[in-house]
Amino acid sequence: MKIRIVRKTDQWNNEDFTDGSRVFTISHVTEGREQAPYDIHFSDGDGKCWRPSNGMLELLVNLWGNEAQAWTGRKVELFRDPNVKIGRDVVGGIRVSSMSHIDKPMSSPITVSRGTKKPYSVKPLREDAPPVDPATITKALTAITNATDTTTLDGIEKHAHTLGIHTDITDAIKQKRAQLNS
């Protein structure tokens, strides 16, 4: 068993990625705070948002455009880069390694320090087989079991499509729908 320190926070921090990268699906973007002007929310992000650095925000805008609504449903693979600096201090940070909706590896200039830009490269994210946490499927199956009407099932089914787990729960939805309609 690995011991992990879990901090109560509303955002993803670089320490959350010590076990490796993770793929997220963007649900929406909201205005953030002065230091991090935007909060990127995920449909599969455990209720936490990502407050990207200006460099990562530049990357997203350069490759996807500046209309945040267009980012809904797109995926990013985030990882911990222990070499990220704030000023002269090496503090670590969250970086993007792969993105959906790009056809080939791409590079974009991002600001690395005041007045200095360097190219940053990302890979296309293969959307055909995103990793799915088995706990997500278990939660969906529990929600299906506890559903009391078909409207709730419709919502679960729609959310399952967003998470990429629809095929994993199709039979359970059909069975529950038949039970509710009988």
C-alpha positions in Angstrom: 0.0 0.0 0.0 1.3 3.4 -0.9 0.8 6.2 1.6 -0.4 9.5 0.0 -1.0 12.8 1.6 -4.3 14.1 0.4 -4.8 17.8 0.7 -8.3 19.2 0.8 -8.4 21.6 -2.1 -10.7 22.6 -5.0 -7.9 22.3 -7.6 -5.6 19.8 -9.0 -2.0 20.3 -7.8 1.2 18.9 -9.2 1.5 16.5 -6.2 -1.7 14.8 -7.4 0.3 13.5 -10.4 3.2 11.8 -8.6 1.8 8.4 -9.6 1.7 9.4 -13.3 -0.3 11.3 -15.9 -4.1 11.4 -16.1 -6.6 12.1 -18.9 -9.5 14.5 -18.2 -12.5 15.6 -20.3 -13.2 19.3 -20.1 -16.8 20.2 -19.1 -16.5 24.0 -18.9 -14.3 26.9 -18.2 -15.0 29.7 -15.6 -13.2 32.9 -14.6 -10.7 32.3 -11.9 -8.5 34.5 -9.8 -5.9 37.1 -10.4 -3.0 34.7 -10.3 -4.8 32.0 -12.3 -7.4 33.8 -14.5 -9.3 30.7 -15.6 -10.5 27.5 -13.9 -10.9 24.5 -16.2 -13.5 22.0 -14.9 -13.6 18.4 -15.8 -16.5 16.0 -16.1 -14.2 13.3 -14.6 -12.1 15.5 -12.3 -13.5 14.5 -8.9 -15.0 18.0 -8.4 -11.6 19.7 -8.7 -10.6 22.2 -11.3 -7.3 22.9 -13.1 -5.9 26.4 -12.8 -3.4 26.3 -15.7 -0.3 28.4 -15.7 -0.2 31.1 -18.3 2.1 29.0 -20.4 -0.3 26.1 -20.5 -3.2 28.4 -21.1 -1.2 29.9 -24.1 -0.8 26.4 -25.4 -4.5 25.6 -25.2 -5.4 28.9 -26.9 -2.8 28.5 -29.6 -3.9 24.9 -30.5 -7.6 25.0 -29.8 -8.5 28.7 -30.2 -9.7 31.2 -27.6 -13.4 30.3 -27.4 -13.7 28.3 -24.2 -17.1 26.9 -25.1 -15.4 25.0 -27.9 -13.2 23.2 -25.4 -16.2 21.4 -23.9 -15.8 17.6 -24.4 -12.1 17.9 -25.4 -9.5 15.9 -23.5 -6.2 16.8 -22.0 -3.6 14.5 -20.5 -1.9 16.2 -17.6 1.3 15.3 -15.8 3.6 16.6 -13.1 6.7 18.3 -14.3 9.1 18.7 -11.4 11.2 21.2 -13.3 8.6 24.0 -13.4 9.9 27.3 -12.0 8.2 30.2 -10.4 10.7 33.0 -10.5 14.0 31.3 -9.6 12.5 28.6 -7.5 11.9 25.1 -8.9 8.5 24.2 -7.5 7.1 21.7 -10.0 3.8 22.2 -11.9 1.2 20.6 -14.1 1.8 20.4 -17.8 -0.1 19.0 -20.8 1.5 16.0 -22.6 -1.4 15.2 -25.0 -4.5 16.9 -26.4 -7.5 15.7 -28.3 -8.5 17.5 -31.5 -5.0 17.7 -32.9 -4.0 15.4 -35.8 -0.2 15.2 -35.2 2.4 16.2 -32.7 2.4 20.0 -32.5 4.5 22.7 -31.0 3.6 26.1 -29.8 5.6 28.9 -28.2 4.8 29.5 -24.6 6.1 32.0 -22.1 8.7 30.4 -19.8 9.9 33.6 -18.1 9.3 37.3 -18.4 9.9 38.2 -22.1 11.1 34.7 -23.0 9.1 32.2 -25.1 10.2 28.7 -26.0 8.5 26.0 -28.1 6.4 23.4 -26.2 5.4 20.2 -27.8 2.3 18.0 -27.3 1.1 14.8 -28.8 -2.4 14.0 -30.2 -4.5 12.2 -27.6 -5.9 9.0 -29.0 -9.6 9.3 -28.2 -10.4 5.7 -29.1 -9.2 4.2 -25.8 -9.1 6.7 -23.0 -8.2 5.2 -19.6 -11.3 4.7 -17.4 -11.1 4.4 -13.7 -13.1 1.2 -12.7 -14.6 3.2 -9.8 -16.3 5.5 -12.3 -18.1 2.5 -13.8 -19.0 1.2 -10.4 -20.5 4.6 -9.5 -22.5 4.6 -12.7 -23.8 1.1 -12.1 -24.9 2.1 -8.5 -26.7 5.2 -9.9 -28.5 3.0 -12.4 -29.6 0.6 -9.7 -30.9 3.5 -7.6 -32.7 5.2 -10.4 -36.4 5.6 -9.9 -37.4 7.0 -13.3 -36.4 7.0 -16.9 -35.5 10.7 -16.9 -32.7 9.9 -14.4 -31.6 7.0 -16.6 -31.4 9.3 -19.6 -29.1 11.7 -17.6 -26.9 8.8 -16.5 -26.7 7.6 -20.1 -25.8 11.0 -21.4 -23.1 11.4 -18.7 -21.7 8.0 -19.5 -21.2 9.0 -23.1 -19.2 12.0 -21.9 -17.0 9.8 -19.7 -16.5 7.2 -22.4 -18.1 4.4 -20.3 -21.4 4.0 -22.2 -20.6 0.6 -23.6 -19.7 -0.6 -20.1 -23.1 0.2 -18.7 -25.5 -0.3 -21.7 -26.8 -3.6 -20.5 -27.5 -2.3 -17.0 -29.4 0.7 -18.4 -31.5 -1.5 -20.7 -32.4 -3.8 -17.8 -33.3 -1.0 -15.5 -35.3 0.8 -18.2 -37.3 -2.4 -18.8 -37.9 -2.8 -15.1 -39.1 0.8 -14.8 -41.4 0.5 -17.8 -43.1 -2.7 -16.6 
